[in-house]
Each structure stands twice: as C-alpha cells, then as structure tokens.
Amino acid sequence: MSLIGAAIDGLQATPLSRLIRESDWLFPSIECVHVIAFVAVVGSISVVDLRLMGLASKTRSINDVIGQLLPITWIAFAAAFVGGVLLFVSKPVTYTQNFFFLGKMALLLLAAANMGVFHAFVHKSLAGMPAEAPPPLAARASGAISLALWIAIVAFGRWIGFTTLG
C-alpha cells in the first residue's frame, strides 16, 4: 500500500471520521452547511462573471461589483471548504476512488488558476474603466471560463451524491 493510501485509510479510521459517517444527523447537517455555502460562492461568483461578460449589472463598474461581492465569496468559500473537508473526512476511501469527486477537485483547481490569472493580469486593466464601457475581451473570456467551470463543479458535486450512496 502506498503512503497516500495508508494515510487515507488512517484518516477513515479516526474517531472524527467514524462519528460523522455513523451519525444519523451529523453528515446531513454538515452537507446542508456545505451546500448552502457553496450556493453563496457560486451565486456571488456568477454575478461577477456575468458582469465580466457584459451581461449583467451594466450600470455598475466591474471593480465595484467585485469589491462588493469578493468578501461574501471568501466567507462563503471558507464555510464550504470546512464543510467539504468534514464530508471528505467521513469517507475518504470512497471519495478518493470516485470519478466525480476527483473531477470536482480538478475543476476547482482550474477555477482557482483562472481566478489567479484574472487577478494577476486582467483585473488591473479594469481600474478606472467607465461602467458603460464594454468589458475587454480578456475580462469576457475570464468570466465565461469561470462560469463554465463553476457550472461543471456544481454538476460534478451533485453526481458525487448519486455515486457515493451507502
């Protein structure tokens, strides 16, 4: 057995893993918090993405939209992350063998990379841009890629629930 496999098995044998997995109420409660927080993440990011694509909030500057929603996004992401980690801890062996879980993790990394590229290269060019001005191609592309990735992340997340029953 590999070192990672042994660590995953060890994690599944912990009291916390057993508690979450075997409780009638703990797993569903954590899952509810995770889903609600995730909805807030995807919702706030979607508003920004739609603004970046020039499809919504056209009377507000892109930087205003980002400035107002980014704190909400990060708080919700922190809650979704904690909930997701606790859900993972409950059945790490099952999740690490699940295509949709692994796909969701890969898509999250791609979304993070897209966000990093946006903030490193595109966001600065939007400073001082009038609200009425059409977003530059790079902003529209970043928003479209982000929105597509988050839709895929949501879909993969739902499929996790349907493929890890029991």
N, C-alpha and C positions, 0 to 999 in steps of 0.2 A: 504494500500500500504506500502511496506517495505521502509526502509530508502534508500536502494540502488536504488529501483525502483523510488523513488521520486527524487533522485539525477540524475538519468538517464533522467527522464522527464524534470527536471530543466535544464540540460545541453542541451537537444534538443530545449528548448525554448529560448536559449541565442541568441543574435544578431549574434554572430560568426557562430553558427550552421545554422541559417537561411540564412545568407549570402552565406556560402559555398554551402548549399543544393539548394538554389534558383538561384544561378548564372549560366549563360549559359557556362561560361568559367572557373570559379574558381575550381570546383570539378575536371573536366578533367585535368586541369593544375597540381593540387596537385597530382592527381593519376599518371600522367606521371612522375613526380619527384619521387614519391614513387616507382614506378615500375623500373625506371632506377637505382635508388639507391639500390633497392632490388636485381636487377640483378648483380650489382657490389658486393654486400655482398655474394650472393650465388656463384658467379663465383670465388671470391677470396677464399672463404671457400672450395669450391670444389677442387681447386688446392692443398690446404693444405691437404685435406682429401685424395686425390689421392696419394700424396707423402707419407702420413702416412701409406697408404695401400701398398706402394711399387710399385705403378702402373705408376707413372709419376715423372719427374724431378729427376731421379735416380742418376744423376751425382752431384746433389747439396745436401748438408746436410739438414735434416729436419728443424733444427734450423735456417738455412739461409732462407729457404722458408717461415717459419713462421715469421721471423724477417722482411722480405721484405713485406709480404702481410698483416700482422696484422694492421699496421697503415691505409692502404687502407680500410680494412674491417671495422674498427671502424668509420672512417669518413663516409663511405657509410651507415653503420648501423645508425649513428646519423641522417643522412638525411632521411633514410627510416622510422625511428622512428617518426621524426617530421611530415613527410607526413602522416604516418599511424594514428597518433593521430588526425591530422586535418581531415582526412577522417572519422575517428570514430566520431568526434565531429559533423559532418554533419548529421549523422543519428544514434545516439547511441541506440535508442529504437530498430531499425531494426537490428543493428549488434549484440546486446546482446541477441537477440532471434534467431540468425542464427547459425545453427549447424556448418557450415564450418568456420565461424569466431571464434566461441568458440574452435573448434578443432585446428585452426591455432594458437590461443593463447596458448593452452595446449602444442602443438608441439614445439612452441618457448621456453616454459619453460623447456621442456625436452632437447632441443638442448642446452640451457644455462647450465643445470645441467651436460650434457655430457661434455661441454667445461670446466666447473668448475672442474669436476673430472679429466679430462685430464691435466689441468694446475696444479692441486694440487698433482697429483700422478704420471703421466706418463711423462710429459714434462721434468722434472728434470733428468730423467733417459736417455734422449736422448743427453744430453750435452757430447760433445767430441766423439760422435759416428761417425765413418767414413761414408761418403756419400754412399759408395758402400755397406755398411753392410745392410742386410735386416732389416726392422723395427721390433721391438719386437711385440709379439702378442698383448699386451695391446695397443700399438700405432695403429696397424692394426685394431683392434676391435673398438677403439675410432673413427678412420677415417670412417670406414664402417657405424657405428651407426650414426655419424654426417651426412654423405652423404645421408643416407636413410631418416633421419629426415628432411633435407633441401629439398629433392625431395618432400616429403609429404607436407611440408609447402608451397612450390610453388603450388602444386596441390590444396590444400585447399584454398589458396589465389585466384586462378583462379575461383574455384567454388563459392567463395563469390560473385564475379562479376556476375555470372549467376543466383544467387539465391536472389539477392537484387535489382533487376531491378525495376525502377519506383520511 
